Amino acid sequence: MKNGGKSGVTAFVLAGGKSSRMGSDKAFLRLGDETLLSRALKVAGTVAEEVRIVGDAKKFAPFGRVVEDVYHDRGPLGGIHAALSSSSTELNLMLAVDLPFVDPKFLEYLLLRARESGAMVTLARAGGGLQPLCAAYQEAFAEVADESLRNGKNKIDSLFARVQTCVIEEGELVRGGFSAEMFRNLNRPQEWERTKNLRLGQES
C-alpha cells in the first residue's frame, strides 16, 4: 500500500448491531469457510497493523481487542464515536461486519484518497447513498459525533456537511476498477439465503 502503508492507521470492525432483521448475530454467520467477523478482521488487517472490534466485549473478546460503546444503543454513530475515542492514530478505517464483498484493494484506495485529500471523512457514494460504514475518519470526528450523540441525534450522514468530506463518486469507483455491488450488505434471511452458497464476489 502506498503513502504510508499500514502505519498510522487503526481499523475497526463495527460488529455491535443487533441483527434484528436477520434474527441471528450476523458476525457469526458463515460465508464459505469463514464467519463474517473473521473475514472482516482479515480484510481490515490488510490495511492496518491494529484491528479492533466495536461491540460487546463478552461476546467478542475471544476474537481480538474490543471497544465498547460509550453511548449505548445509538446505532452505528455510537460505534464510530467509541472507535475514534479509543484511537491513537489520526486516520481510522471503519468497516461494518456485514459488508463481506468489500475489495481489500478498495480499502487501500480509500485510505490513499483520505491521505491525499486531508478530509476529516472519506467515503464512497454507491447505490444512490453514502457508505459511512466503509469509510476513513480522522480521529477529530469523535468530537463531532460526541456532540451529536449528546444532543440525542444518531444520524451519521447529516454530520458530513459540517466537516471536510471527500466523496468517491460511482464514476471514480468504476474508473478504479471497483463495483458498487461490493457495498451490498446482508440484513435479512432472504438475502443471506441467496448469498451464502455463492463464492464471495459472485453476483447473485
Summary of the structure (lengths in Angstrom):
residues: 204
radius of gyration: 15.8
end to end distance: 30.6
largest distance: 43.4
contacts: 642
relative contact order: 0.17
helix: 38%
strand: 20%
